[in-house]
Amino acid sequence: MAQAVLQNQRKEDDLANLIGQFGKWQFILFATISIVKLSSGWVQMMILFLTPSSTFWCTSFDNATLVAENNTCYNNCLSYAYDNHPMDNTIVSEWDLICDRGWLASLTQTVLQFGILLGSILFGFLSDRFGRRYTFLASCVALIALGFAVPFSPNYTVFTIIRFFLGVATAGTMVVSFVILMESVGTKYRELLGCLYQIPFIIGHITVPLFAYFFRSWSEYTLALAVPPLIYLGYFFVISESPRWLVSMGRVEEAAAIVKKAAEMNKLPTSKIEETLKKMSEDIRSQATEAKPNYLDLFKRSLWLKTVSCCYMWTICGLTFYGFNQYISQTSPDPFVTVVAAGGIQIPSNLIAFWLMKRFGRRLTTASFFTFGGLCVIILGVVPHKFWITLTLGSLGVSCASIVATCIYIYTSEIFPTVVRNMGLGACSTFMRVGSMVAPFISNMSLTVPWLPTVVFGIAPISSGLVCLLLPETRGTSLPDSLEDIKVPEKK
């Protein structure tokens, strides 16, 4: 085992020695590719102003004269009116998603997350098989086209179907871009860039209320959110293939051209680049099996426990992060302020996550904040419902969820080897979407079973913290390239 670790360390050092741990080339890559996370925040958080809490009442009865009460359903009501404050109109008032159709408001977000679930699998596989660059560019084009289609939806069904495919495209931009970044920087900078990479998502979260404030109709609101991603078309001119992926596929000449450019930008020598990469490729491919990697490889003897544990952790992360954010925004008298606050607290949380992972490692940080976040939510369910108490505990809960979300992205990318890394992240992201698909329905249960959301959002992360302890620490280790790099040694 020690020999395998040293061999893997040497391969990591070889690539880092050629292009540097972090330099001008990596900075430009990070600064450009991280922008795609803005739309991830917009797509997933726009629901907060598409289906805000609204007041409705019946305006016309069938053969009856009644005084309609607010938020009351009547079997003989012919039409309803709405007070959508702070919006002028929403998809709830547009398509009467109330009474026996009320569950459809939650369903549209669940369908979006289901699209992200399937997209994580699809784009994870395509990226590992056909390369990071083309897969990423395809997802960006699809994201732009579908974003402009949403505001012109003629009915709820078309709206939800388009949102499903928008989720698929969003998954491609998230999964592939993160892997490109992690495969391009050295070990010393993975924690920092992994944390900073999440900030554009948070900025997207924070700016959603800004779009909603100036565009109070759901169609204008979604159209406004579709315009900024046009900048992603610039990726066709600035994004190159991952050199690490090219080397693992034996495409040394293509990798050498990119590595040479990176070395020149970072002011490093360019001699013996192709020779070094060729040796790296031979080492990787000599250990790899002849069969193309697939999702079954994630459940081989050396990986199955890591795969199952990571998938469970991501499920609970999705459940608590998206569910709790939606829960606190729905219960606030001013959703503009609440959403901005819930997003804003995540920026210092990400910076804290970087220091914690650097100081205490991935496993302890993730497990601790899973547990602490769960305890905050449980306490929230039993303390008096005073504004300052709920605000403090709610903020702590969101902060813990943000720290965990940042940590597990980095943690998981370091656990899986290069040949199945995108598929590993794709599988985990899939389970995260399972949690986020369930989250809207649990959040909405606060209207009928008030104690249920706090119990679920409290106990689930504590259990996930215990599961995290089953995983190895990866701080300071090299990224594994092949399945053999993490192979369980045979007992002698």
C-alpha positions in Angstrom: 0.0 0.0 0.0 2.8 2.4 0.9 4.4 1.8 -2.5 1.1 2.5 -4.3 0.7 5.8 -2.4 4.2 6.9 -3.2 3.7 6.0 -6.9 0.6 8.1 -7.0 2.3 10.9 -5.2 5.0 10.9 -7.8 2.5 11.1 -10.6 0.8 14.0 -8.9 4.1 15.8 -8.4 5.1 15.2 -12.0 2.1 17.1 -13.3 2.4 19.8 -10.6 6.1 20.2 -11.5 5.2 20.8 -15.1 2.4 23.4 -14.7 2.8 24.5 -11.1 0.5 24.1 -8.2 -1.2 27.4 -9.0 -0.2 30.1 -11.3 -1.6 32.5 -14.0 -2.9 29.6 -16.1 -4.9 28.1 -13.2 -6.1 31.6 -12.1 -7.5 32.4 -15.5 -9.2 28.9 -15.6 -10.7 29.4 -12.2 -11.9 33.0 -12.8 -13.6 32.0 -16.0 -15.1 28.6 -15.3 -16.4 29.5 -11.8 -18.8 32.0 -13.4 -21.0 29.2 -14.6 -22.0 28.6 -11.0 -24.0 31.8 -11.0 -26.7 30.2 -13.1 -26.7 27.1 -10.8 -27.8 29.5 -8.0 -30.4 31.2 -10.2 -31.9 28.0 -11.6 -32.3 26.3 -8.2 -33.3 29.3 -6.1 -35.7 31.0 -8.5 -38.5 28.9 -7.1 -38.5 31.1 -3.9 -40.2 33.8 -5.9 -42.1 31.6 -8.4 -44.1 30.1 -5.6 -44.0 32.4 -2.6 -46.6 32.3 0.1 -49.8 34.0 -1.2 -53.3 34.9 -0.1 -56.2 33.8 -2.2 -60.0 34.1 -2.0 -63.0 33.0 -4.1 -64.4 35.8 -6.3 -67.3 33.9 -8.0 -69.5 31.1 -6.8 -71.7 28.7 -8.7 -75.4 29.5 -7.8 -74.6 30.7 -4.3 -74.0 33.9 -2.4 -71.3 33.5 0.2 -68.7 35.7 1.9 -65.4 34.1 0.9 -62.7 33.7 3.5 -59.1 34.0 2.7 -57.1 30.9 1.9 -60.2 28.7 1.9 -61.1 26.3 -0.8 -64.7 25.9 -2.0 -66.1 23.1 -4.2 -68.5 25.5 -6.0 -66.0 28.3 -6.5 -65.6 29.3 -10.2 -62.6 31.6 -9.9 -60.1 32.8 -7.4 -58.2 36.1 -6.9 -54.7 36.4 -5.4 -52.5 38.6 -3.4 -49.0 37.5 -4.4 -47.1 40.0 -2.3 -44.3 40.7 -2.9 -44.8 39.6 -6.6 -47.4 40.8 -9.0 -48.1 37.4 -10.3 -46.6 33.9 -9.9 -47.0 30.5 -11.4 -49.4 29.8 -8.5 -51.8 32.6 -9.6 -51.1 32.0 -13.3 -52.2 28.4 -13.2 -54.3 28.2 -10.0 -51.9 26.0 -8.0 -54.0 26.0 -4.9 -56.4 23.6 -3.1 -56.3 20.2 -4.7 -53.7 21.5 -7.2 -51.5 23.0 -4.5 -49.0 20.1 -4.5 -48.1 21.0 -8.1 -46.2 24.1 -6.8 -43.8 21.7 -5.0 -43.8 19.3 -7.8 -42.2 21.7 -10.3 -39.1 22.1 -8.0 -39.0 18.4 -7.5 -39.0 17.8 -11.3 -36.2 20.3 -11.7 -34.1 18.5 -9.1 -34.9 15.2 -10.8 -33.6 16.7 -14.0 -30.4 17.6 -12.2 -30.3 14.1 -10.8 -30.4 12.5 -14.3 -28.1 15.2 -15.7 -25.5 14.4 -13.1 -25.5 10.7 -14.3 -25.6 11.6 -18.0 -22.9 14.3 -18.0 -20.7 12.5 -15.5 -20.6 9.5 -17.9 -20.2 11.5 -21.0 -17.4 13.6 -19.5 -15.4 10.6 -18.4 -15.9 8.9 -21.7 -15.6 11.7 -24.2 -13.8 14.5 -22.4 -14.5 17.4 -20.1 -14.5 20.2 -22.6 -17.1 19.2 -25.2 -19.4 17.9 -22.5 -19.2 21.1 -20.6 -19.8 23.3 -23.7 -22.8 21.2 -24.7 -24.4 21.7 -21.3 -23.8 25.5 -21.4 -25.5 25.8 -24.8 -28.5 23.7 -23.6 -28.7 25.8 -20.4 -28.9 29.1 -22.4 -31.5 27.8 -24.9 -33.8 26.3 -22.2 -33.5 29.4 -20.0 -35.0 31.5 -22.7 -37.8 28.9 -23.3 -39.1 28.9 -19.7 -40.8 32.4 -19.7 -42.7 31.6 -22.8 -44.3 28.4 -21.4 -48.0 28.4 -22.3 -49.1 26.2 -19.4 -47.9 24.4 -16.3 -47.1 21.1 -18.0 -44.8 22.8 -20.6 -43.3 24.9 -17.9 -42.4 21.9 -15.8 -41.1 19.9 -18.7 -38.8 22.7 -19.8 -37.6 23.1 -16.2 -36.8 19.4 -16.1 -34.4 19.7 -19.1 -33.1 22.9 -17.6 -32.1 20.9 -14.6 -30.4 18.3 -16.8 -28.3 21.1 -18.4 -27.5 22.7 -15.1 -26.1 19.5 -13.7 -23.7 19.3 -16.6 -22.3 22.7 -15.9 -21.9 22.0 -12.2 -20.4 18.5 -12.3 -18.0 18.9 -15.2 -16.7 22.4 -14.3 -15.8 21.4 -10.8 -13.8 18.4 -12.0 -12.0 20.5 -14.6 -10.9 22.8 -11.8 -9.9 20.1 -9.4 -7.8 18.3 -12.1 -5.9 21.5 -13.0 -4.6 22.7 -9.6 -2.1 21.2 -7.2 -2.8 19.6 -3.9 -1.9 22.7 -1.9 -4.7 24.8 -3.5 -7.6 22.3 -3.7 -9.2 23.4 -0.5 -9.0 27.1 -1.2 -10.2 26.9 -4.8 -12.8 24.4 -3.9 -14.3 26.8 -1.3 -14.0 29.9 -3.5 -15.6 28.0 -6.4 -18.8 27.8 -4.5 -19.1 31.6 -4.0 -20.6 32.4 -7.4 -23.4 29.9 -6.5 -24.0 31.9 -3.3 -23.9 35.2 -5.3 -26.5 33.7 -7.6 -28.6 32.9 -4.5 -28.2 36.4 -3.1 -29.1 38.1 -6.4 -32.3 36.1 -7.0 -34.2 38.6 -4.8 -32.7 41.5 -6.9 -34.2 40.1 -10.1 -37.5 39.4 -8.3 -37.6 43.0 -6.9 -37.4 44.6 -10.3 -39.3 42.0 -12.3 -42.5 41.2 -10.4 -44.1 39.0 -13.0 -43.0 35.4 -13.1 -42.4 35.5 -16.9 -40.4 38.7 -16.8 -38.5 37.4 -13.8 -37.5 34.2 -15.5 -36.6 36.0 -18.7 -34.4 38.4 -16.9 -32.6 35.4 -15.3 -32.1 33.9 -18.7 -30.1 36.8 -20.2 -26.8 36.8 -18.1 -25.8 33.2 -19.1 -25.3 34.3 -22.7 -21.8 35.1 -21.5 -21.1 31.4 -21.3 -20.8 31.3 -25.1 -17.3 32.7 -24.5 -16.3 29.3 -23.1 -15.9 28.1 -26.7 -12.8 30.3 -26.9 -11.2 30.0 -23.5 -11.8 26.5 -22.1 -9.4 23.7 -23.0 -9.5 20.0 -22.3 -8.3 18.7 -18.9 -4.6 17.6 -19.4 -5.1 15.0 -16.6 -8.0 13.4 -18.5 -6.0 13.4 -21.8 -3.1 11.7 -20.1 -5.3 9.1 -18.6 -6.8 8.4 -22.1 -3.3 8.1 -23.6 -3.7 11.3 -25.7 -0.3 12.5 -24.8 0.4 14.9 -27.7 -2.8 16.9 -27.0 -2.1 17.0 -23.3 1.5 18.1 -24.0 0.3 21.1 -26.1 -1.9 22.3 -23.3 0.6 21.6 -20.5 3.3 23.5 -22.5 1.0 26.5 -22.8 0.2 26.4 -19.1 3.9 26.1 -18.2 4.8 29.1 -20.4 2.0 31.2 -18.7 3.3 30.1 -15.3 6.9 30.9 -16.3 8.1 27.3 -15.9 10.4 25.3 -18.1 8.9 23.4 -21.0 11.6 20.8 -21.6 10.8 17.1 -21.4 7.0 17.8 -21.1 5.9 15.2 -23.6 8.4 12.6 -22.2 7.1 13.1 -18.7 3.4 12.9 -19.7 4.1 9.8 -21.8 5.6 8.1 -18.7 2.6 9.2 -16.6 0.2 7.9 -19.2 2.0 4.5 -19.4 1.8 4.2 -15.6 -1.9 5.0 -15.5 -2.9 2.8 -18.4 -0.7 -0.1 -17.2 -2.7 -0.2 -14.0 -6.1 0.3 -15.7 -8.2 -2.5 -17.0 -8.9 -2.9 -20.7 -12.6 -2.3 -20.3 -13.9 1.2 -20.3 -14.8 2.5 -16.9 -18.5 2.5 -15.9 -20.7 3.0 -12.9 -20.2 -0.6 -11.7 -16.6 0.2 -11.0 -17.8 2.5 -8.2 -19.0 -0.6 -6.3 -15.9 -2.7 -6.7 -14.2 -4.0 -3.5 -11.9 -1.0 -3.2 -14.7 1.6 -3.6 -18.1 0.3 -2.6 -18.0 1.5 1.0 -16.8 5.0 -0.1 -19.4 5.2 -2.8 -22.3 4.2 -0.5 -21.1 6.5 2.3 -20.6 9.5 0.0 -24.0 8.9 -1.7 -25.8 8.9 1.7 -24.0 12.1 2.8 -24.9 13.9 -0.4 -28.5 12.8 0.0 -28.8 14.4 3.4 -26.8 17.5 2.3 -29.4 18.1 -0.5 -32.3 17.5 1.9 -31.1 19.9 4.5 -29.5 22.6 2.4 -32.4 23.1 -0.1 -35.2 22.2 2.3 -34.1 24.4 5.2 -33.4 27.4 2.9 -36.9 27.1 1.4 -38.5 26.5 4.8 -37.1 29.7 6.4 -37.9 31.8 3.3 -41.6 30.6 3.3 -42.0 31.5 6.9 -40.6 35.0 6.7 -42.7 38.2 6.4 -40.1 39.7 4.1 -38.7 37.0 1.7 -36.4 39.6 -0.1 -34.5 40.2 3.2 -34.6 36.6 4.3 -33.2 35.1 1.0 -30.4 37.7 0.9 -29.5 37.0 4.5 -29.6 33.2 4.0 -27.3 33.5 1.0 -25.1 36.1 2.5 -24.2 34.1 5.6 -22.9 31.3 3.3 -19.9 33.5 2.0 -18.1 33.6 5.4 -19.2 30.0 5.9 -17.3 29.0 2.8 -14.2 30.8 3.9 -14.4 29.2 7.3 -14.8 25.8 5.6 -11.5 26.4 3.9 -9.7 27.1 7.2 -11.3 24.2 9.0 -10.5 21.7 6.2 -6.9 22.9 6.2 -6.6 22.8 10.0 -8.7 19.8 11.0 -9.1 17.8 7.7 -12.1 16.9 5.6 -13.6 14.1 7.7 -13.7 15.8 11.0 -15.0 19.1 9.6 -17.7 17.4 7.6 -18.9 15.1 10.4 -18.8 17.9 13.0 -20.9 20.4 11.0 -23.4 17.8 9.9 -23.9 17.1 13.6 -23.9 20.7 14.8 -26.3 21.8 12.0 -28.7 19.0 13.0 -28.6 20.0 16.6 -29.4 23.6 15.7 -32.5 22.6 13.8 -33.7 20.2 16.6 -33.3 23.0 19.2 -35.2 25.3 16.8 -38.2 23.0 17.1 -38.3 23.2 20.9 -37.3 26.7 21.9 -39.8 29.6 22.1 -40.7 31.1 18.7 -39.1 34.5 19.3 -37.7 36.3 16.3 -34.1 36.7 17.6 -33.9 33.0 18.7 -35.3 31.6 15.4 -33.1 34.0 13.4 -30.0 32.9 15.2 -30.6 29.2 15.1 -31.9 29.4 11.5 -28.7 31.3 10.4 -26.5 28.8 12.2 -28.4 25.9 10.5 -27.9 27.4 7.1 -24.3 28.2 7.8 -23.6 24.6 8.8 -25.3 23.3 5.7 -23.2 25.6 3.6 -20.0 24.4 5.2 -20.9 20.8 4.7 -21.9 21.4 1.0 -18.5 23.0 0.4 -16.6 20.3 2.2 -18.2 17.3 0.5 -17.5 18.6 -3.0 -13.8 18.7 -2.3 -13.8 15.6 -0.1 -15.6 13.4 -2.7 -13.4 14.7 -5.6 -10.3 13.5 -3.7 -11.8 10.1 -2.8 -12.5 8.9 -6.4 -9.8 8.2 -9.0 -9.5 10.1 -12.3 -10.9 7.4 -14.5 -14.2 7.4 -12.6 -14.1 10.8 -10.8 -16.8 12.4 -12.8 -19.0 9.3 -12.5 -18.4 9.3 -8.8 -19.3 12.9 -8.4 -22.2 12.3 -10.8 -23.5 9.5 -8.7 -23.2 11.5 -5.5 -24.8 14.5 -7.1 -27.6 12.2 -8.1 -28.3 11.2 -4.6 -28.1 14.8 -3.5 -30.9 15.5 -5.9 -33.0 12.8 -4.3 -32.7 14.7 -1.1 -33.5 18.0 -2.7 -36.5 16.4 -4.5 -38.0 15.4 -1.2 -37.1 18.7 0.5 -39.9 20.9 -0.8 -42.6 18.5 0.3 -41.1 18.2 3.8 -40.8 22.0 4.0 -44.4 22.4 3.1 -45.5 19.9 5.8 -44.9 22.8 8.3 -48.5 23.9 7.5 -50.1 20.6 8.5 -47.5 18.8 10.8 -45.4 21.7 12.3 -42.9 19.4 14.1 -42.0 17.2 11.1 -39.6 19.5 9.2 -37.5 20.2 12.3 -37.3 16.5 13.2 -36.3 15.4 9.7 -33.9 18.3 9.1 -32.4 17.7 12.5 -31.9 13.9 12.8 -30.9 13.3 9.2 -27.7 15.3 9.3 -26.6 13.8 12.6 -26.8 10.3 11.1 -24.9 11.5 8.1 -22.1 12.8 10.4 -21.7 9.3 11.8 -21.5 7.8 8.3 -18.8 10.3 7.4 -16.5 8.7 10.1 -16.4 5.6 7.9 -14.4 7.4 5.2 -10.6 8.0 5.2 -9.0 11.4 5.6 -7.7 12.9 2.3 -6.0 16.1 3.4 -2.6 16.5 1.8 -3.0 13.3 -0.3 -2.6 13.0 -4.0 -5.5 12.6 -6.4 -5.7 8.9 -7.3 -5.7 8.3 -11.1 -6.6 4.6 -11.6 -8.6 2.1 -9.6 -5.4 0.4 -8.7 -4.3 3.5 -6.8 -6.9 2.7 -4.2 -6.9 -1.0 -4.5 -7.3 -2.9 -1.2 -4.2 -4.9 -0.7 -4.4 -8.6 -0.4 -3.7 -10.1 2.9 -0.5 -12.1 3.1 
